[in-house]
Amino acid sequence: MSARDATATSLSEKVNRVFGRLAIDKRRLLMSQLQKRGVPAYVAEWVLESVVPGVGPLTPEEAYKVQEWAKRVIPGPNEQNVLKHKIAQGETVRVLTPVQAEVDLTRIKKPSHFAKMSLLGINDAAISNDLLNQYPDLLRQGLWGVTEISRLSDGPAILSFKPMQATVNLDLFKESRRAFSLEEWRSLLLISMGYVPSAFTQEEQTLLLCRLLPLVQKNLHLMELAPKGTGKSYIYENISPKVRLVSGGNISPAVLFVNNATGQWGLLARLSVVVLDEVQTLRFEKPEEIVGGLKGYLANGKLTRGGLHETASDCGLVLLANITLDEYQRPLREVIVEELPKFLQETAFLDRIRGMIPGWKLPKLSSHFLIGPETEPAVGLKSDFFGDILLSLRDDFSADQYCARHIRLKGERPYRRNEESVRAIASGLMKLQFPHGEVSPEEFETYCLKPALELRQLIWNQLYILDGEYRQYEQYLENDESSLSG
């Protein structure tokens, strides 16, 4: 056994010992082939634990058992009509599917609440008040679960629903951090994301962790620009039902904000993180209205549209886009955002983005970087638990208070949004790496403050070039050293 494999084995043993059934060998996921059936990682790992609980790589017998279960319970796109036919004949069908409940108070003859099941192509299934009261998240962002569907007199109906449920104990999670060194903990986070930690440099590891920032920090809005193939969207697709990736198609004010005709709130009101992928190719309906609404929301966390509706939200917005690099793998243009749609280059909009992840500094992903059947032992946190525990860190404000005390940007009159952004990013990195709150000034500066300054500096550079108004402030962001030493 190589030294690297021995280290990975030692870490895996510790993760199993500390987290028990909340941990899983990430090699089991790829070997199960469940994601090829259209289910995200946080669902697939729940299936593995339910159907073939165990440790170590998936055996051929376990893989066969999982696939047979999936054939019975996870419908493929060519099976929709077959299942609908069974329901129409009065049979009870049992499927694993996302369920989104809706309420329409204008419906008179039918119940005002109903459920949509995208994998079955059913948009008007009856659902009981008991289920909605028991699982209110069905009405928020929707839930994945094993669902029994049959036909009542007036159409399809959900008879029972068993959701995925992770047990979240934030105090236990914080206490567990003390069992690991910082290097081990960072490796655990990366393994839980699906990466091979030893394949990345320390700087690359930090940039990968930055993708988790909008989950742990309320209203933290980021942009990541990179060439194709760096895996910008992977983690957002596979970590939580409260994180939604929007890729391709039209984006309208009704989808993002609120539908004025029905009063139905959009994605930013109902989710914890909304990710717009490939923004350079997305088609925005009424772009001026969208950008205007986003500027207001990014500034104050208030959602409104035309003054008809208003609500507050702590949802984070992430913008992902591909850019062109030169022969040195650096952005081809000094104005990096030049390849984005014109209305996203407006400085008043960019200013409200907390930071930019320099995705061009990350390698194009291959099997060498991602956990697979042939990689070293890789025990991480189950994706459903991992996503839920990260989101629960949003309500832990001890890191925010620490950063408010220790971060003061240099200059006679530092720009307020720069200071706020650096504090928010540094706080998120502290929550991720030091959730127990035990951090030395040197560790805080290296692993939290410096990356936060870099991410905000990239946004500030664009503002400084594009708009002379920003040149009245310092060009380079630095923290007042006395704040850390004090």
ROVO-292004 format. One record per residue (C-alpha): residue in three letters; chain; x, y, z. Coordinates in nm, 2 decimals, m for minus. Example, Ala and Ser with C-alpha at 12.3 -4.5 7.8 and 13.67 -1.06 7.14 Angstrom:
residues 2
ALA/A/1.23/m0.45/0.78
SER/A/1.37/m0.11/0.71
***
This chain:
residues 486
MET/A/0.00/0.00/0.00
SER/A/0.14/0.34/m0.10
ALA/A/0.18/0.62/0.16
ARG/A/m0.10/0.81/0.00
ASP/A/m0.34/0.51/0.01
ALA/A/m0.24/0.46/0.37
THR/A/m0.33/0.82/0.46
ALA/A/m0.66/0.79/0.27
THR/A/m0.74/0.46/0.46
SER/A/m0.66/0.62/0.79
LEU/A/m0.88/0.92/0.72
SER/A/m1.17/0.69/0.60
GLU/A/m1.14/0.49/0.92
LYS/A/m1.16/0.80/1.13
VAL/A/m1.46/0.94/0.94
ASN/A/m1.65/0.61/0.98
ARG/A/m1.56/0.61/1.35
VAL/A/m1.67/0.97/1.41
PHE/A/m1.98/1.00/1.19
GLY/A/m2.10/0.64/1.18
ARG/A/m2.41/0.60/0.95
LEU/A/m2.38/0.96/0.84
ALA/A/m2.07/0.86/0.64
ILE/A/m2.05/0.66/0.31
ASP/A/m1.77/0.54/0.08
LYS/A/m1.81/0.77/m0.22
ARG/A/m1.70/0.49/m0.45
ARG/A/m2.03/0.31/m0.39
LEU/A/m2.22/0.59/m0.57
LEU/A/m2.03/0.57/m0.90
MET/A/m2.04/0.19/m0.90
SER/A/m2.42/0.19/m0.84
GLN/A/m2.49/0.37/m1.18
LEU/A/m2.79/0.53/m1.01
GLN/A/m2.71/0.88/m1.14
LYS/A/m2.75/0.75/m1.50
ARG/A/m3.12/0.71/m1.41
GLY/A/m3.15/1.09/m1.35
VAL/A/m3.13/1.11/m0.98
PRO/A/m2.89/1.35/m0.80
ALA/A/m2.62/1.22/m0.56
TYR/A/m2.81/1.32/m0.25
VAL/A/m3.09/1.09/m0.36
ALA/A/m2.87/0.81/m0.49
GLU/A/m2.68/0.78/m0.17
TRP/A/m3.00/0.76/0.03
VAL/A/m3.11/0.48/m0.20
LEU/A/m2.78/0.29/m0.14
GLU/A/m2.82/0.32/0.24
SER/A/m3.18/0.21/0.22
VAL/A/m3.13/m0.09/m0.02
VAL/A/m2.77/m0.21/0.04
PRO/A/m2.63/m0.05/0.36
GLY/A/m2.27/m0.13/0.41
VAL/A/m1.91/m0.01/0.40
GLY/A/m1.64/m0.03/0.13
PRO/A/m1.68/m0.04/m0.24
LEU/A/m2.01/m0.18/m0.38
THR/A/m1.99/m0.55/m0.46
PRO/A/m2.13/m0.69/m0.79
GLU/A/m2.41/m0.85/m0.59
GLU/A/m2.50/m0.52/m0.42
ALA/A/m2.48/m0.33/m0.75
TYR/A/m2.72/m0.59/m0.91
LYS/A/m2.96/m0.55/m0.62
VAL/A/m2.96/m0.17/m0.65
GLN/A/m3.02/m0.18/m1.03
GLU/A/m3.31/m0.42/m0.99
TRP/A/m3.46/m0.19/m0.72
ALA/A/m3.41/0.11/m0.95
LYS/A/m3.58/m0.07/m1.24
ARG/A/m3.89/m0.12/m1.03
VAL/A/m3.90/0.22/m0.85
ILE/A/m3.72/0.48/m1.06
PRO/A/m3.90/0.54/m1.39
GLY/A/m3.71/0.61/m1.71
PRO/A/m3.84/0.87/m1.97
ASN/A/m3.97/0.59/m2.19
GLU/A/m4.18/0.44/m1.90
GLN/A/m4.40/0.74/m1.83
ASN/A/m4.69/0.62/m2.04
VAL/A/m4.67/0.27/m1.91
LEU/A/m4.70/0.39/m1.55
LYS/A/m4.97/0.63/m1.64
HIS/A/m5.16/0.34/m1.80
LYS/A/m5.13/0.14/m1.49
ILE/A/m5.26/0.43/m1.28
ALA/A/m5.55/0.48/m1.52
GLN/A/m5.64/0.11/m1.47
GLY/A/m5.66/0.16/m1.10
GLU/A/m5.33/0.00/m1.01
THR/A/m5.11/0.15/m0.74
VAL/A/m4.77/0.25/m0.87
ARG/A/m4.47/0.30/m0.64
VAL/A/m4.19/0.53/m0.77
LEU/A/m3.90/0.74/m0.64
THR/A/m3.97/1.09/m0.77
PRO/A/m3.95/1.46/m0.68
VAL/A/m4.28/1.59/m0.56
GLN/A/m4.37/1.96/m0.57
ALA/A/m4.70/2.06/m0.41
GLU/A/m4.88/2.38/m0.53
VAL/A/m5.17/2.58/m0.41
ASP/A/m5.42/2.76/m0.64
LEU/A/m5.69/2.94/m0.45
THR/A/m5.88/3.01/m0.77
ARG/A/m5.97/2.65/m0.82
ILE/A/m6.34/2.60/m0.73
LYS/A/m6.45/2.25/m0.82
LYS/A/m6.11/2.08/m0.75
PRO/A/m5.90/2.10/m0.43
SER/A/m5.69/2.41/m0.41
HIS/A/m5.37/2.20/m0.35
PHE/A/m5.22/1.95/m0.59
ALA/A/m4.88/1.79/m0.67
LYS/A/m4.65/1.78/m0.97
MET/A/m4.42/1.48/m1.03
SER/A/m4.18/1.56/m1.31
LEU/A/m4.04/1.21/m1.37
LEU/A/m4.40/1.08/m1.44
GLY/A/m4.52/1.39/m1.63
ILE/A/m4.80/1.43/m1.39
ASN/A/m4.89/1.79/m1.30
ASP/A/m5.23/1.76/m1.12
ALA/A/m5.22/1.48/m0.86
ALA/A/m5.44/1.50/m0.56
ILE/A/m5.24/1.52/m0.23
SER/A/m5.38/1.52/0.12
ASN/A/m5.36/1.79/0.38
ASP/A/m5.21/1.54/0.62
LEU/A/m4.91/1.49/0.40
LEU/A/m4.87/1.86/0.34
ASN/A/m4.89/1.93/0.72
GLN/A/m4.64/1.65/0.79
TYR/A/m4.39/1.76/0.52
PRO/A/m4.43/2.13/0.46
ASP/A/m4.12/2.14/0.24
LEU/A/m4.34/1.98/m0.03
LEU/A/m4.49/2.33/m0.06
ARG/A/m4.16/2.51/m0.05
GLN/A/m3.89/2.36/m0.28
GLY/A/m4.04/2.01/m0.31
LEU/A/m3.90/1.68/m0.19
TRP/A/m3.77/1.36/m0.33
GLY/A/m3.93/1.05/m0.19
VAL/A/m4.08/0.71/m0.26
THR/A/m4.44/0.78/m0.36
GLU/A/m4.74/0.56/m0.40
ILE/A/m4.98/0.68/m0.67
SER/A/m5.32/0.55/m0.78
ARG/A/m5.63/0.68/m0.94
LEU/A/m5.93/0.83/m0.76
SER/A/m6.26/0.93/m0.92
ASP/A/m6.13/1.25/m1.06
GLY/A/m5.76/1.17/m1.15
PRO/A/m5.43/1.06/m1.00
ALA/A/m5.37/1.08/m0.63
ILE/A/m5.08/1.04/m0.39
LEU/A/m5.16/0.77/m0.14
SER/A/m4.84/0.77/0.06
PHE/A/m4.50/0.95/0.06
LYS/A/m4.18/0.86/0.23
PRO/A/m3.93/1.14/0.20
MET/A/m3.55/1.13/0.22
GLN/A/m3.47/1.26/0.57
ALA/A/m3.12/1.33/0.71
THR/A/m3.07/1.37/1.08
VAL/A/m2.91/1.71/1.14
ASN/A/m2.73/1.78/1.47
LEU/A/m2.53/2.10/1.43
ASP/A/m2.37/2.07/1.78
LEU/A/m2.26/1.72/1.71
PHE/A/m2.11/1.83/1.37
LYS/A/m1.91/2.11/1.54
GLU/A/m1.79/1.88/1.81
SER/A/m1.68/1.62/1.55
ARG/A/m1.45/1.88/1.39
ARG/A/m1.22/1.86/1.69
ALA/A/m1.14/1.50/1.60
PHE/A/m0.97/1.61/1.27
SER/A/m0.67/1.82/1.18
LEU/A/m0.74/2.11/0.94
GLU/A/m0.59/1.91/0.65
GLU/A/m0.80/1.61/0.73
TRP/A/m1.12/1.82/0.76
ARG/A/m1.06/1.99/0.43
SER/A/m1.01/1.65/0.27
LEU/A/m1.33/1.53/0.43
LEU/A/m1.52/1.83/0.28
LEU/A/m1.37/1.77/m0.07
ILE/A/m1.44/1.39/m0.06
SER/A/m1.80/1.47/0.04
MET/A/m1.81/1.69/m0.27
GLY/A/m1.69/1.40/m0.49
TYR/A/m1.32/1.51/m0.54
VAL/A/m0.99/1.33/m0.47
PRO/A/m0.82/1.58/m0.24
SER/A/m0.46/1.48/m0.31
ALA/A/m0.51/1.56/m0.68
PHE/A/m0.54/1.93/m0.61
THR/A/m0.30/2.19/m0.47
GLN/A/m0.39/2.38/m0.15
GLU/A/m0.50/2.68/m0.35
GLU/A/m0.72/2.47/m0.58
GLN/A/m0.88/2.30/m0.28
THR/A/m0.97/2.63/m0.14
LEU/A/m1.13/2.74/m0.46
LEU/A/m1.34/2.42/m0.48
LEU/A/m1.45/2.48/m0.12
CYS/A/m1.56/2.84/m0.22
ARG/A/m1.83/2.68/m0.43
LEU/A/m2.00/2.58/m0.10
LEU/A/m2.01/2.94/0.03
PRO/A/m2.37/3.03/m0.08
LEU/A/m2.49/2.72/0.12
VAL/A/m2.34/2.83/0.45
GLN/A/m2.39/3.20/0.42
LYS/A/m2.72/3.38/0.37
ASN/A/m2.76/3.61/0.07
LEU/A/m2.40/3.54/m0.05
HIS/A/m2.40/3.59/m0.43
LEU/A/m2.11/3.47/m0.64
MET/A/m1.99/3.45/m0.99
GLU/A/m1.76/3.18/m1.13
LEU/A/m1.60/3.23/m1.47
ALA/A/m1.40/2.94/m1.62
PRO/A/m1.34/2.74/m1.94
LYS/A/m1.55/2.44/m2.01
GLY/A/m1.48/2.12/m1.82
THR/A/m1.39/2.24/m1.48
GLY/A/m1.71/2.10/m1.32
LYS/A/m1.86/2.44/m1.21
SER/A/m2.22/2.30/m1.19
TYR/A/m2.16/1.95/m1.06
ILE/A/m2.18/2.02/m0.68
TYR/A/m2.49/2.24/m0.72
GLU/A/m2.68/1.96/m0.90
ASN/A/m2.60/1.70/m0.64
ILE/A/m2.60/1.85/m0.29
SER/A/m2.95/1.95/m0.18
PRO/A/m3.31/1.99/m0.31
LYS/A/m3.29/2.34/m0.17
VAL/A/m3.03/2.42/m0.43
ARG/A/m3.16/2.46/m0.79
LEU/A/m2.95/2.47/m1.10
VAL/A/m3.11/2.65/m1.40
SER/A/m2.94/2.56/m1.72
GLY/A/m3.07/2.65/m2.07
GLY/A/m3.41/2.78/m2.18
ASN/A/m3.58/3.11/m2.10
ILE/A/m3.56/3.29/m1.77
SER/A/m3.85/3.52/m1.69
PRO/A/m3.93/3.75/m1.40
ALA/A/m4.21/3.51/m1.30
VAL/A/m3.97/3.23/m1.27
LEU/A/m3.72/3.42/m1.06
PHE/A/m3.93/3.66/m0.86
VAL/A/m4.31/3.62/m0.86
ASN/A/m4.59/3.54/m1.10
ASN/A/m4.81/3.85/m1.07
ALA/A/m5.11/3.67/m1.22
THR/A/m5.12/3.39/m0.97
GLY/A/m4.92/3.53/m0.67
GLN/A/m4.69/3.23/m0.69
TRP/A/m4.34/3.31/m0.56
GLY/A/m4.04/3.23/m0.78
LEU/A/m3.72/3.04/m0.73
LEU/A/m3.54/3.31/m0.53
ALA/A/m3.82/3.31/m0.27
ARG/A/m3.85/2.93/m0.23
LEU/A/m3.49/2.80/m0.24
SER/A/m3.17/2.85/m0.05
VAL/A/m2.94/2.88/m0.36
VAL/A/m3.03/2.94/m0.72
VAL/A/m2.76/2.88/m0.98
LEU/A/m2.78/3.02/m1.33
ASP/A/m2.56/2.80/m1.55
GLU/A/m2.41/2.90/m1.88
VAL/A/m2.54/3.26/m1.83
GLN/A/m2.37/3.36/m2.16
THR/A/m2.63/3.15/m2.34
LEU/A/m2.94/3.18/m2.13
ARG/A/m3.23/3.37/m2.28
PHE/A/m3.37/3.63/m2.05
GLU/A/m3.73/3.75/m2.10
LYS/A/m3.76/4.12/m2.02
PRO/A/m3.38/4.15/m1.93
GLU/A/m3.42/4.51/m1.81
GLU/A/m3.69/4.40/m1.56
ILE/A/m3.48/4.10/m1.45
VAL/A/m3.16/4.30/m1.39
GLY/A/m3.35/4.58/m1.22
GLY/A/m3.52/4.33/m0.99
LEU/A/m3.20/4.15/m0.92
LYS/A/m3.01/4.47/m0.83
GLY/A/m3.27/4.54/m0.57
TYR/A/m3.27/4.19/m0.44
LEU/A/m2.89/4.15/m0.43
ALA/A/m2.87/4.48/m0.24
ASN/A/m3.13/4.43/0.03
GLY/A/m3.27/4.08/0.01
LYS/A/m3.62/4.20/m0.08
LEU/A/m3.81/4.05/m0.37
THR/A/m4.07/4.25/m0.55
ARG/A/m4.22/4.29/m0.89
GLY/A/m4.42/4.59/m1.01
GLY/A/m4.50/4.68/m0.65
LEU/A/m4.77/4.41/m0.64
HIS/A/m4.59/4.17/m0.41
GLU/A/m4.30/4.19/m0.17
THR/A/m4.11/3.94/0.05
ALA/A/m3.77/3.89/0.20
SER/A/m3.54/3.60/0.11
ASP/A/m3.20/3.48/0.21
CYS/A/m3.14/3.28/m0.11
GLY/A/m2.79/3.30/m0.27
LEU/A/m2.75/3.36/m0.64
VAL/A/m2.46/3.20/m0.83
LEU/A/m2.38/3.29/m1.19
LEU/A/m2.17/3.04/m1.39
ALA/A/m2.02/3.12/m1.73
ASN/A/m1.76/2.99/m1.97
ILE/A/m1.49/3.23/m2.08
THR/A/m1.20/3.22/m2.33
LEU/A/m0.84/3.17/m2.20
ASP/A/m0.51/3.26/m2.37
GLU/A/m0.22/3.02/m2.42
TYR/A/m0.11/3.08/m2.06
GLN/A/m0.46/2.97/m1.93
ARG/A/m0.54/3.32/m1.82
PRO/A/m0.85/3.52/m1.92
LEU/A/m0.81/3.65/m2.28
ARG/A/m0.96/3.99/m2.20
GLU/A/m0.88/4.24/m1.92
VAL/A/m1.25/4.30/m1.88
ILE/A/m1.33/3.94/m1.79
VAL/A/m1.71/4.00/m1.79
GLU/A/m1.70/4.12/m2.15
GLU/A/m1.82/3.77/m2.26
LEU/A/m2.13/3.79/m2.05
PRO/A/m2.46/3.94/m2.18
LYS/A/m2.44/4.32/m2.19
PHE/A/m2.70/4.37/m1.92
LEU/A/m2.49/4.16/m1.68
GLN/A/m2.19/4.38/m1.73
GLU/A/m2.36/4.68/m1.57
THR/A/m2.13/4.79/m1.28
ALA/A/m2.43/4.86/m1.04
PHE/A/m2.52/4.49/m1.09
LEU/A/m2.16/4.36/m1.06
ASP/A/m2.10/4.55/m0.75
ARG/A/m2.37/4.36/m0.57
ILE/A/m2.19/4.02/m0.65
ARG/A/m1.98/3.94/m0.34
GLY/A/m1.70/3.77/m0.52
MET/A/m1.57/3.60/m0.83
ILE/A/m1.42/3.24/m0.82
PRO/A/m1.13/3.23/m1.07
GLY/A/m1.23/2.90/m1.22
TRP/A/m0.95/2.94/m1.48
LYS/A/m0.71/2.84/m1.19
LEU/A/m0.88/2.50/m1.16
PRO/A/m0.78/2.20/m1.38
LYS/A/m1.02/2.05/m1.63
LEU/A/m1.17/1.76/m1.45
SER/A/m1.09/1.40/m1.54
SER/A/m1.10/1.06/m1.37
HIS/A/m0.78/1.16/m1.19
PHE/A/m0.96/1.43/m1.00
LEU/A/m1.30/1.26/m0.93
ILE/A/m1.37/0.97/m0.69
GLY/A/m1.43/0.65/m0.89
PRO/A/m1.41/0.27/m0.84
GLU/A/m1.03/0.26/m0.88
THR/A/m0.95/0.55/m0.65
GLU/A/m0.80/0.53/m0.30
PRO/A/m1.05/0.48/0.00
ALA/A/m1.28/0.78/0.00
VAL/A/m1.53/0.79/0.29
GLY/A/m1.72/1.12/0.31
LEU/A/m2.04/1.25/0.45
LYS/A/m2.37/1.14/0.28
SER/A/m2.48/1.40/0.04
ASP/A/m2.82/1.45/0.19
PHE/A/m2.67/1.50/0.54
PHE/A/m2.39/1.71/0.40
GLY/A/m2.62/1.95/0.22
ASP/A/m2.85/1.99/0.52
ILE/A/m2.57/2.05/0.77
LEU/A/m2.42/2.31/0.54
LEU/A/m2.75/2.49/0.51
SER/A/m2.80/2.48/0.89
LEU/A/m2.47/2.67/0.93
ARG/A/m2.64/2.97/0.79
ASP/A/m2.81/3.03/1.13
ASP/A/m2.48/3.01/1.32
PHE/A/m2.36/3.37/1.35
SER/A/m2.05/3.32/1.56
ALA/A/m1.82/3.33/1.25
ASP/A/m2.00/3.65/1.13
GLN/A/m1.93/3.82/1.46
TYR/A/m1.56/3.71/1.46
CYS/A/m1.52/3.86/1.11
ALA/A/m1.69/4.18/1.20
ARG/A/m1.44/4.22/1.48
HIS/A/m1.13/4.12/1.29
ILE/A/m1.18/4.25/0.93
ARG/A/m1.13/4.62/0.86
LEU/A/m1.00/4.72/0.52
LYS/A/m0.71/4.96/0.49
GLY/A/m0.76/5.31/0.35
GLU/A/m0.89/5.64/0.47
ARG/A/m1.24/5.55/0.37
PRO/A/m1.28/5.20/0.25
TYR/A/m1.57/5.11/0.02
ARG/A/m1.85/4.97/0.23
ARG/A/m1.95/4.69/m0.01
ASN/A/m1.59/4.57/m0.03
GLU/A/m1.57/4.54/0.34
GLU/A/m1.91/4.37/0.37
SER/A/m1.82/4.12/0.09
VAL/A/m1.48/4.03/0.24
ARG/A/m1.64/3.97/0.58
ALA/A/m1.92/3.75/0.43
ILE/A/m1.68/3.54/0.23
ALA/A/m1.43/3.50/0.51
SER/A/m1.72/3.41/0.75
GLY/A/m1.84/3.14/0.51
LEU/A/m1.49/2.99/0.48
MET/A/m1.46/2.99/0.86
LYS/A/m1.79/2.81/0.90
LEU/A/m1.67/2.55/0.65
GLN/A/m1.33/2.49/0.79
PHE/A/m1.36/2.59/1.15
PRO/A/m1.72/2.52/1.24
HIS/A/m1.62/2.47/1.61
GLY/A/m1.49/2.83/1.62
GLU/A/m1.13/2.73/1.71
VAL/A/m0.90/2.92/1.47
SER/A/m0.57/3.09/1.52
PRO/A/m0.50/3.43/1.37
GLU/A/m0.25/3.27/1.12
GLU/A/m0.51/3.01/1.01
PHE/A/m0.78/3.26/0.98
GLU/A/m0.56/3.48/0.76
THR/A/m0.44/3.20/0.54
TYR/A/m0.76/3.00/0.49
CYS/A/m1.03/3.26/0.53
LEU/A/m0.92/3.61/0.49
LYS/A/m0.68/3.59/0.19
PRO/A/m0.92/3.39/m0.02
ALA/A/m1.20/3.63/0.06
LEU/A/m0.98/3.93/m0.04
GLU/A/m0.89/3.75/m0.37
LEU/A/m1.25/3.67/m0.46
ARG/A/m1.37/4.03/m0.39
GLN/A/m1.06/4.18/m0.56
LEU/A/m1.16/4.01/m0.89
ILE/A/m1.50/4.19/m0.88
TRP/A/m1.34/4.51/m0.77
ASN/A/m1.09/4.50/m1.06
GLN/A/m1.37/4.49/m1.31
LEU/A/m1.55/4.78/m1.14
TYR/A/m1.23/4.98/m1.13
ILE/A/m1.17/4.93/m1.50
LEU/A/m1.53/4.98/m1.62
ASP/A/m1.64/5.28/m1.41
GLY/A/m1.44/5.58/m1.30
GLU/A/m1.67/5.64/m1.01
TYR/A/m1.50/5.35/m0.82
ARG/A/m1.15/5.50/m0.86
GLN/A/m1.20/5.74/m0.57
TYR/A/m1.13/5.44/m0.35
GLU/A/m0.82/5.22/m0.30
GLN/A/m0.75/4.99/m0.59
TYR/A/m0.62/4.69/m0.40
LEU/A/m0.79/4.54/m0.10
GLU/A/m0.59/4.48/0.21
ASN/A/m0.69/4.41/0.57
ASP/A/m0.57/4.63/0.86
GLU/A/m0.31/4.41/1.02
SER/A/m0.38/4.55/1.37
SER/A/m0.73/4.40/1.36
LEU/A/m0.60/4.05/1.35
SER/A/m0.31/4.10/1.59
GLY/A/m0.55/4.27/1.83
***
